[in-house]
């Protein structure tokens, strides 16, 4: 399966928990929409919490009192490749600066928070983001990253980026639950 995630706005190096969570919420809405299309439309149990929350799918993780779901799961033998197209408004094109830490912010926002400190203390989970859907269980499940940086022509706002992330879902073909989802 291949799809695209989009982020537009400021992108900080070494983003804190609040910044990563803000970006995570943007990706959540896109990933939630992805579950309306085949092949994921037939896999709703991956992102559904049972009424009593006692027994949930392996793709659902609980951190403190917050629930998270992820598409790319270790238990399902899955991994992915990510292609980043980053269009930026700053001049010159070579002055994107600190790309490794900006990518770290994005990669952390693509995965569910592993520890309570990665969740803003004032975040109240609502029914529309329970569980909050993340791409990755862990960023170690990314096996290939390709990055292209170019000029963003439709804005003059310094520091703005338009990022298009092409996600290629890969995995173990011997698992029945992966058929139709992985490439």
C-alpha positions as CSV (number, residue, x, y, z in Angstrom):
1,X,0.0,0.0,0.0
2,X,1.2,3.5,-0.8
3,X,-0.3,6.8,0.3
4,X,0.7,10.4,1.0
5,X,0.6,12.4,4.2
6,X,0.8,16.2,4.1
7,X,2.1,18.8,6.6
8,X,2.1,22.5,6.1
9,X,3.4,25.1,8.5
10,X,6.4,25.8,10.7
11,X,8.9,23.0,11.3
12,X,11.1,23.3,14.3
13,X,14.4,21.5,15.0
14,X,14.3,19.4,18.1
15,X,10.5,20.0,18.6
16,X,9.3,19.5,22.2
17,X,6.4,17.3,23.2
18,X,3.8,20.0,22.5
19,X,5.2,20.6,18.9
20,X,5.4,16.9,18.1
21,X,1.9,16.3,19.4
22,X,0.6,19.3,17.3
23,X,2.0,17.6,14.2
24,X,0.8,14.2,15.3
25,X,-2.8,15.5,15.5
26,X,-2.5,16.8,11.9
27,X,-1.4,13.3,10.7
28,X,-4.1,11.7,12.9
29,X,-6.8,13.2,10.8
30,X,-5.3,12.1,7.6
31,X,-4.7,8.6,8.8
32,X,-8.2,8.4,10.2
33,X,-9.5,9.3,6.7
34,X,-7.2,6.6,5.2
35,X,-9.2,4.0,7.1
36,X,-12.3,4.9,4.9
37,X,-10.6,3.4,1.8
38,X,-9.7,-0.1,0.9
39,X,-7.8,-2.1,2.0
40,X,-8.0,-0.5,5.4
41,X,-11.7,0.0,5.3
42,X,-12.0,-3.8,6.0
43,X,-9.5,-3.5,9.0
44,X,-11.4,-1.2,11.3
45,X,-10.7,-3.4,14.3
46,X,-7.1,-2.1,14.1
47,X,-8.3,1.3,15.3
48,X,-11.4,0.4,17.4
49,X,-11.4,0.4,21.1
50,X,-13.7,-2.2,22.7
51,X,-16.4,-0.8,25.0
52,X,-14.6,-1.8,28.2
53,X,-11.0,-1.1,26.9
54,X,-9.8,-4.2,28.6
55,X,-8.7,-6.2,25.6
56,X,-7.7,-4.3,22.5
57,X,-5.9,-5.0,19.2
58,X,-2.1,-5.3,19.2
59,X,-2.1,-2.1,17.1
60,X,-3.5,-0.1,20.1
61,X,-1.2,1.2,22.8
62,X,-2.1,2.9,26.1
63,X,0.1,5.6,27.5
64,X,-1.2,6.9,30.8
65,X,-4.9,7.3,30.2
66,X,-4.5,7.9,26.5
67,X,-5.0,5.4,23.7
68,X,-3.1,5.4,20.4
69,X,-3.4,3.2,17.3
70,X,-0.8,2.7,14.6
71,X,-0.8,1.3,11.1
72,X,2.8,0.0,11.0
73,X,2.9,-2.6,13.8
74,X,5.8,-4.9,14.9
75,X,3.3,-7.6,15.8
76,X,2.0,-7.6,12.2
77,X,5.5,-7.9,10.7
78,X,5.3,-4.5,9.0
79,X,7.7,-1.7,8.2
80,X,7.8,1.2,5.8
81,X,9.8,3.4,3.5
82,X,9.3,7.2,3.6
83,X,10.0,9.7,0.7
84,X,9.9,13.3,1.9
85,X,9.4,16.2,-0.5
86,X,10.0,19.4,1.5
87,X,9.1,22.6,-0.1
88,X,10.4,25.6,1.9
89,X,9.9,29.4,1.6
90,X,13.3,30.5,2.9
91,X,16.1,31.7,0.6
92,X,18.5,30.3,-0.4
93,X,17.4,26.8,-1.0
94,X,20.5,25.4,0.6
95,X,19.7,27.2,3.9
96,X,17.1,24.8,5.1
97,X,19.3,24.2,8.1
98,X,19.5,21.4,10.7
99,X,17.5,19.0,8.5
100,X,18.4,15.9,10.6
101,X,16.7,17.5,13.7
102,X,13.7,18.7,11.7
103,X,13.3,15.2,10.3
104,X,13.6,13.8,13.9
105,X,10.7,16.1,14.9
106,X,8.6,14.7,12.1
107,X,9.6,11.0,12.7
108,X,8.7,11.4,16.4
109,X,5.3,12.9,15.4
110,X,4.6,9.9,13.1
111,X,4.9,7.4,15.9
112,X,2.9,7.1,19.1
113,X,4.5,8.5,22.2
114,X,6.4,5.8,24.1
115,X,6.4,7.5,27.5
116,X,4.0,9.9,29.3
117,X,6.6,12.8,28.9
118,X,6.0,12.8,25.2
119,X,2.3,13.8,25.7
120,X,1.4,17.4,26.6
121,X,0.1,17.4,30.1
122,X,-2.9,19.5,29.2
123,X,-4.1,17.3,26.3
124,X,-7.6,16.0,26.8
125,X,-8.4,13.1,24.4
126,X,-11.8,13.4,22.8
127,X,-14.0,10.8,21.1
128,X,-12.8,12.0,17.7
129,X,-9.2,11.2,18.6
130,X,-9.7,8.1,20.8
131,X,-7.6,6.3,19.8
132,X,-5.3,8.9,18.3
133,X,-4.0,7.2,15.1
134,X,-0.3,7.3,14.4
135,X,1.6,5.9,11.4
136,X,4.3,4.0,13.4
137,X,4.6,2.0,16.5
138,X,8.3,2.9,16.6
139,X,10.5,4.9,14.2
140,X,12.8,1.9,14.0
141,X,10.2,0.4,11.6
142,X,11.3,2.9,8.9
143,X,13.8,1.1,6.7
144,X,14.5,3.7,4.1
145,X,14.2,7.5,4.0
146,X,14.6,9.7,0.9
147,X,14.6,13.5,1.3
148,X,14.2,16.2,-1.5
149,X,14.2,19.9,-0.5
150,X,13.0,22.5,-3.0
151,X,11.6,26.0,-3.2
152,X,8.0,26.7,-2.0
153,X,6.7,29.3,-4.4
154,X,3.2,30.1,-3.1
155,X,4.1,31.8,0.2
156,X,6.5,34.4,1.5
157,X,6.1,33.4,5.2
158,X,9.6,32.7,6.5
159,X,10.0,29.3,7.9
160,X,7.0,27.8,6.3
161,X,7.2,24.3,4.7
162,X,4.9,22.2,2.7
163,X,5.9,18.6,3.2
164,X,4.5,15.6,1.2
165,X,5.5,12.3,2.7
166,X,5.0,9.2,0.5
167,X,4.5,6.2,2.7
168,X,5.3,2.8,1.2
169,X,4.0,0.1,3.6
170,X,6.0,-3.1,3.4
171,X,6.0,-6.3,5.5
172,X,6.0,-10.0,5.8
173,X,3.9,-11.5,3.1
174,X,3.3,-14.7,5.0
175,X,0.9,-13.0,7.4
176,X,-2.7,-13.2,6.3
177,X,-3.6,-9.8,7.9
178,X,-1.0,-8.1,5.7
179,X,-2.4,-9.3,2.4
180,X,-3.6,-6.3,0.4
181,X,-2.0,-3.8,2.6
182,X,1.8,-4.2,2.1
183,X,3.7,-3.7,-1.2
